Amino acid sequence: MEVRLQKILAQWGIASRREAEEMIRHSRVQINGVIAHLGQKVDPEKDAIAIDGKPVSQKQRPALIYLLLHKPRGVVSTCYDPDHRPTVLDLLPKELREGSGIHPVGRLDADSTGALILTNDGELTFGLTHPRHSISKTYHVLVKGHPPETVLQMWREGVMLEGRKTRVAKVSLIERRTEESVLEIVLQEGRNRQIRRIAQQLGYPVIKLHRTAIGSIKLQTPNEPFLSEGKYRSLKDREIHFLQDQITQPNY
């Protein structure tokens, strides 16, 4: 049966669907010796697939890896950066990052820190990053000034960004400092730099942004040491099952 090429590469753990599309766009993938094109369908039982001239197959699929990383500031959430900035893969040992197909699920911008999932399960990545799924993400955000309750309520109810209103969010004040405030924000969507853009628009720009949790997966868990910046750990079975459950329960 023929299936889209990027889906096959994701299923085989070679790359996420987004990364597979980029590989195809850059003419790195060949089908039966011919450069593949985006949207092309293949029959994995009959067609020979190669990347950079090296044959790949389902039999070569590496073991599935699921990690939680505490991303530091200044590190980009990609597998490769044309500007040669450090990437999240640079924080992993060679045996994990080479030949495994591991990649970040979603992104944290370079100036932000905190929880980021890495995996080579391309289908899970596709499901978790698809707009119809709404896994919550929790952030602690240091903003300039002291937003009043009216502003926090406006944020909770949704703010117009580029002509489209943001989803309902949970926004609460954790700490009020001399010239700054610490907020806890829980989102179920992830538009590009969403928190920073809303805070700027409301007049309380972000100073620091830190993601503490992805759903029930946290940097700090009971009876375990805090996952320090730049470090990673394997996800527990219950955490993997939680993620898998998220993509089987769409939220439109």
N, C-alpha and C positions, 0 to 999 in steps of 0.2 A: 504494500500500500504506500502511495506517495504522501510525503509529509513535508512541510516547509523546512528548508535547510536549517534555519536558525533554531527551530524547535528541536530538531535532531541533535544539534551541537549542544543545546542546553540539557536535553535528556541524558546525553552521554557524559555530562559533567565537564565538558571542555570549556564552556564559557556561559555566561548569562545570555539571555536572548538579545539584550541590548548590545553586549560586547560582540556576540556572534554577528550581528548586523554590521557593526563597525569593521569587523574582520572581512566580511564580504565586500563592503564598500571599498576597502583598501586592496581588493584583489588578492587577498591572502588565501582564499579558499578555492580549491579546484574540484570539479566533479568529472570523473572519467578523463582526467587530464586537461579539462577545459576550465578556464576561469569562471567561477560561479557568479550569478547576479542576484541581487536582492529580490526576494519573493519567489525564488526558484524552489521547485519541489523535487524531492529525491525519494527513491525507494532504497532504504538502507540494506535490503536483502540483495539488491542487484547492483547498485551504483557504488563506485569507489570514491571515497571522500578523502581529500588531503588538505592539510594546512601547511603553508610555506613549503610545499613539496613533500611533506611527510605524511604517509597514510595514517588515518585514524579509523577506529572502529569501536563498536560497543564493547568488545572484549577488552579493550584497553582502558575502559572507564575506571578512574581511580576510586578508592573508597570515599564515601561521602564524609565531608568535614563540616562541622557546625561550630563556630567560635563566637564568643563575645569579646570585643576589643574596647579598651578605654582609649579613645582617640585623643592624642594631644593637640594643642593648638599648633598651626603651621603645617600640619600634615593633611594632604588632600585625599578625599575618599574615592580614589580611582586606582586602577591597576597600572596605569601609565600616565605620566604628565609630560606634555611636550615642552614645558618650561623647566623641567628637571627639578621640580620641587619634590620633597620626600612624599611617598605615598603610603597608604596603610599597609601595603604588602611589604614595604621595607621594614616593618616592625615584626615580621614573621621570620622564623628560621628558614634557611634555604630549602630544606626538605618539604616544608609546607607550601611555599610559594611557587616552586618550580614544578611544572608538569601536573599540578593538581587541579587547575582550573578554578582555583579559589578567587572570590571577588566580593566586594562589599554589597550588601543589600540596602539600596537607597544611599543617601549621602548626608554628611554633615559638612557644612562649608568649612573652609580652611581655618577660619578664625574661631570656630566653635569646638567644644570638647565633649567627650562623653561616650555613651553607649552606641556601639555600631556592630551589627552582625556581619560576619563573613562566612561564606559557604561556597561549595562547588555544586550545590544542588540547584541547577538552573531553573527547574520547574518551580521550586519553592520561591526562588527570587522573583520569577515572573508573577507568581500569584500574589506575593506580598507587596509588590510595587504596582500592581494593577489598580486603577482608580476605584474599581468596584469593592475593593477590600479596605477595611478601615481599622487597622491595628493602631491602638493609641500609643502616643509617645509623650513622655513626661520630661519637662525641662525646668531647670532653675535658672532664672534670668535676672541679671543685675542691670537695672535701668537707671538713667539719670533722672533725678527729680522724684516727686512724690505723686503718682497718678491717683486722683480721687476715686471714690467708689463709682461715680458716674462714668468715668473713663473705663474702669475695669468692667463694668456692666456692658458698656458698648462693645468692648472686645469680646466678652462672652457671647453676645448675641450675633456677632459677625460684622466684619468691616469690608467695605468695597475695595477690592484690589483689581486694577485693570478691568473694571466693568463687571466683575463677578464677586459676589459676596462670599466671604469665608464661612466655613461651617461653624456651628456652635462649638465653643471651647470652654474648658474649665480654667478660670483665671483667679488666683487668690494671692493675697499679700502675705508673705512669710516674715519679712523683716523691714522695718523702716529705719534707715540710717540718716546721718546728718544731711547729706546731699543726694543720696541714692536710695533705691528700694529694691528688695529682692522679691521676685514673683515666682510662683509655681504655675506653670501653664501646661495643660494637657490637651493635645491636638489629636484629631483623627484624620488629618490630611497633611500633606507635606509639599506645599507649593515652594518654589525656589525662594530661599531666604525669607520665608513668610513671617516669622516672628520679628525679625529685624525690620522688615518693611512696615509692618503694622505699628510697631513701637515708634518708629520714626514719624509715621503719618499722624499718630496721636500726640506727638510732641514729647515723648519720653524715650530717647534713643537708647539702644542696647549698648552696654559696656562689656558685659560678658554673657555668654550663652553656653549652658552645660546641659546635656541630655542625661538624665539619671536612669531612665527605664524605657524599654520597648515592650509595651504590654506588661506582662508579669515578670519579664526578664530584667533584672536590676544589677547595677554595678555593686550594690551592697545588699547582701542576703544574710538572713539570720544565721548565726553560728559559723560564719565563714569570714575570712579576712576580706577587707575592701580591695577591689580590683584597682590597683594603682595605675596612674597615667602611663600609657605606652605598653601596658601588659595585656595579656589575653588569657582566656580560659575556654575549655570545651563546654558546650552547652550540655546540660543534664538531659536525660531522656524526657523528663516531664516538660522541659522547656522546648525541646524539639517537637514534641507532640502538640504543645500549645500553638506553635507556629503553623504546623500542618493543619490544625483545626481551623485556624484563621482563614485559610484559603479555600476551605470547604463550606464556609458560612459567609457568602457574599452579603454585603450591606449596601444596598443601592441608595 
